[in-house]
Amino acid sequence: MYDLKTVFGKASVGQNLIDSIGQCNRILLNITTEYSTRSLAFDIKKFFEINEKAIEVLIFKGRKHISVNRTMVFNGAFLFNFKRFYER
């Protein structure tokens, strides 16, 4: 089961992720606006750092579907790898 969060604003991902803590361990972010890749990656990493029970953040942006899990986030190359998938 996923907690669906639709992102309309340019700085709303972090707040949406924080709001979902305690509701569900998997989050689906539907991104409907242009959002900085770097900001998105840092918001997701912060979410996993704060929420020990988080399992996955699934991102839908247009036709792209990106799955981010705890192992990926705490890998040293997370930002590089995330940019590669999110910006292609």
Backbone as CSV, one residue per row, in Angstrom:
resi,resn,N_x,N_y,N_z,CA_x,CA_y,CA_z,C_x,C_y,C_z
1,MET,0.831,-1.170,0.000,0.000,0.000,0.000,0.886,1.248,0.000
2,TYR,0.501,2.238,-0.793,1.264,3.479,-0.914,0.426,4.660,-0.435
3,ASP,1.103,5.653,0.102,0.477,6.920,0.442,0.741,7.849,-0.740
4,LEU,-0.314,8.265,-1.447,-0.177,9.105,-2.636,-0.043,10.566,-2.240
5,LYS,1.006,11.211,-2.736,1.231,12.640,-2.532,1.453,13.262,-3.902
6,THR,0.626,14.227,-4.266,0.782,14.940,-5.532,1.511,16.241,-5.261
7,VAL,2.553,16.485,-6.028,3.409,17.655,-5.829,3.030,18.716,-6.859
8,PHE,2.503,19.832,-6.350,2.112,20.948,-7.205,3.114,22.096,-7.109
9,GLY,3.682,22.309,-5.931,4.561,23.455,-5.703,6.022,23.112,-5.841
10,LYS,6.834,24.146,-5.878,8.268,23.956,-6.087,9.016,23.546,-4.831
11,ALA,8.427,23.704,-3.658,9.134,23.350,-2.423,8.262,22.488,-1.521
12,SER,7.417,21.660,-2.118,6.455,20.926,-1.305,6.782,19.455,-1.074
13,VAL,7.802,18.927,-1.704,8.114,17.505,-1.542,8.509,17.186,-0.108
14,GLY,9.398,17.968,0.448,9.847,17.711,1.817,8.692,17.676,2.794
15,GLN,7.785,18.655,2.699,6.638,18.705,3.606,5.686,17.535,3.372
16,ASN,5.461,17.174,2.117,4.611,16.023,1.817,5.189,14.738,2.393
17,LEU,6.489,14.567,2.292,7.126,13.364,2.835,7.038,13.343,4.366
18,ILE,7.283,14.473,4.990,7.198,14.551,6.455,5.770,14.254,6.914
19,ASP,4.786,14.792,6.203,3.377,14.570,6.563,2.982,13.104,6.479
20,SER,3.653,12.336,5.647,3.273,10.934,5.457,3.866,9.999,6.522
21,ILE,4.780,10.498,7.344,5.380,9.645,8.380,4.279,9.167,9.323
22,GLY,4.246,7.869,9.545,3.243,7.270,10.411,2.007,6.803,9.666
23,GLN,1.833,7.232,8.421,0.666,6.816,7.649,0.938,5.532,6.873
24,CYS,2.121,5.462,6.273,2.446,4.333,5.417,3.967,4.248,5.265
25,ASN,4.475,3.068,4.965,5.915,2.883,4.801,6.383,3.098,3.364
26,ARG,5.433,3.205,2.454,5.748,3.438,1.042,4.991,4.673,0.572
27,ILE,5.698,5.544,-0.135,5.127,6.803,-0.607,5.185,6.836,-2.125
28,LEU,4.113,7.310,-2.743,4.088,7.530,-4.182,3.996,9.034,-4.399
29,LEU,5.037,9.600,-4.997,5.060,11.030,-5.313,4.685,11.217,-6.774
30,ASN,3.604,11.907,-7.013,3.191,12.246,-8.371,3.631,13.685,-8.602
31,ILE,4.679,13.878,-9.378,5.257,15.210,-9.581,4.626,15.830,-10.820
32,THR,3.897,16.943,-10.612,3.184,17.588,-11.709,3.821,18.912,-12.115
33,THR,4.949,19.256,-11.541,5.618,20.517,-11.816,7.109,20.267,-12.002
34,GLU,7.821,21.251,-12.495,9.278,21.133,-12.582,9.835,21.208,-11.166
35,TYR,10.717,20.291,-10.845,11.273,20.227,-9.498,12.766,19.940,-9.611
36,SER,13.550,20.650,-8.867,15.001,20.481,-8.895,15.384,19.059,-8.499
37,THR,16.184,18.436,-9.324,16.638,17.070,-9.046,17.393,17.003,-7.738
38,ARG,18.261,17.954,-7.514,19.071,17.981,-6.297,18.185,18.145,-5.057
39,SER,17.219,19.055,-5.116,16.302,19.267,-3.989,15.486,18.015,-3.711
40,LEU,14.997,17.387,-4.768,14.213,16.169,-4.618,15.038,15.064,-3.959
41,ALA,16.264,14.887,-4.411,17.147,13.860,-3.833,17.414,14.132,-2.350
42,PHE,17.672,15.386,-2.001,17.934,15.710,-0.600,16.691,15.541,0.261
43,ASP,15.514,15.886,-0.268,14.266,15.691,0.477,14.009,14.205,0.735
44,ILE,14.253,13.380,-0.268,14.053,11.935,-0.111,15.038,11.370,0.895
45,LYS,16.291,11.794,0.817,17.288,11.305,1.760,16.922,11.710,3.191
46,LYS,16.493,12.943,3.370,16.086,13.411,4.697,14.907,12.593,5.221
47,PHE,13.964,12.272,4.340,12.814,11.458,4.719,13.258,10.090,5.250
48,PHE,14.188,9.438,4.558,14.671,8.135,5.006,15.464,8.248,6.306
49,GLU,16.175,9.357,6.498,16.923,9.554,7.743,15.978,9.735,8.933
50,ILE,14.884,10.450,8.734,13.925,10.727,9.815,13.029,9.522,10.094
51,ASN,12.597,8.841,9.051,11.630,7.755,9.175,12.319,6.405,9.038
52,GLU,12.580,5.769,10.141,13.288,4.481,10.142,12.461,3.354,9.520
53,LYS,11.147,3.531,9.473,10.276,2.482,8.939,10.006,2.631,7.442
54,ALA,10.492,3.692,6.842,10.262,3.911,5.412,10.921,2.817,4.584
55,ILE,10.208,2.360,3.581,10.713,1.292,2.723,11.034,1.809,1.327
56,GLU,10.120,2.605,0.753,10.279,3.003,-0.641,9.587,4.336,-0.906
57,VAL,10.178,5.113,-1.804,9.542,6.289,-2.378,9.480,6.036,-3.875
58,LEU,8.276,5.985,-4.403,8.059,5.753,-5.823,7.687,7.092,-6.445
59,ILE,8.393,7.483,-7.500,8.201,8.785,-8.123,7.623,8.590,-9.521
60,PHE,6.512,9.274,-9.771,5.921,9.320,-11.104,6.069,10.746,-11.607
61,LYS,6.676,10.890,-12.763,6.779,12.196,-13.407,6.576,11.972,-14.899
62,GLY,5.408,12.335,-15.368,5.077,12.044,-16.754,5.042,10.543,-16.967
63,ARG,5.854,10.065,-17.887,5.913,8.620,-18.159,7.022,7.919,-17.374
64,LYS,7.777,8.673,-16.604,8.867,8.081,-15.817,8.347,7.517,-14.506
65,HIS,8.915,6.398,-14.111,8.631,5.786,-12.822,9.971,5.438,-12.191
66,ILE,10.253,6.025,-11.047,11.534,5.787,-10.385,11.259,5.287,-8.974
67,SER,11.857,4.177,-8.626,11.725,3.617,-7.292,13.010,3.891,-6.507
68,VAL,12.864,4.462,-5.323,14.006,4.758,-4.464,13.785,4.035,-3.139
69,ASN,14.777,3.230,-2.738,14.662,2.541,-1.452,15.801,2.963,-0.527
70,ARG,15.752,2.483,0.699,16.716,2.863,1.728,18.152,2.538,1.327
71,THR,18.379,1.394,0.723,19.734,0.993,0.322,20.316,1.978,-0.682
72,MET,19.506,2.398,-1.631,19.963,3.343,-2.652,20.329,4.692,-2.034
73,VAL,19.492,5.157,-1.106,19.676,6.487,-0.511,20.986,6.582,0.263
74,PHE,21.345,5.528,0.974,22.541,5.586,1.807,23.798,5.109,1.089
75,ASN,23.689,4.916,-0.215,24.848,4.636,-1.047,25.549,5.971,-1.326
76,GLY,26.847,5.995,-1.315,27.603,7.222,-1.527,27.363,7.886,-2.870
77,ALA,26.913,7.132,-3.860,26.690,7.672,-5.202,25.206,7.962,-5.458
78,PHE,24.423,8.124,-4.391,22.980,8.301,-4.556,22.635,9.492,-5.446
79,LEU,23.190,10.660,-5.169,22.844,11.855,-5.940,23.181,11.661,-7.420
80,PHE,24.349,11.136,-7.698,24.766,10.894,-9.087,23.804,9.933,-9.781
81,ASN,23.504,8.809,-9.127,22.618,7.808,-9.726,21.189,8.335,-9.875
82,PHE,20.722,9.057,-8.876,19.372,9.596,-8.932,19.232,10.590,-10.092
83,LYS,20.221,11.465,-10.243,20.196,12.432,-11.346,20.148,11.718,-12.688
84,ARG,20.901,10.649,-12.800,20.964,9.894,-14.046,19.578,9.343,-14.418
85,PHE,18.854,8.805,-13.445,17.541,8.237,-13.726,16.464,9.311,-13.875
86,TYR,16.511,10.331,-13.038,15.455,11.341,-13.005,15.520,12.287,-14.209
87,GLU,16.721,12.573,-14.697,16.867,13.555,-15.763,16.922,12.962,-17.167
88,ARG,16.909,11.671,-17.294,16.988,11.119,-18.666,15.683,11.172,-19.382
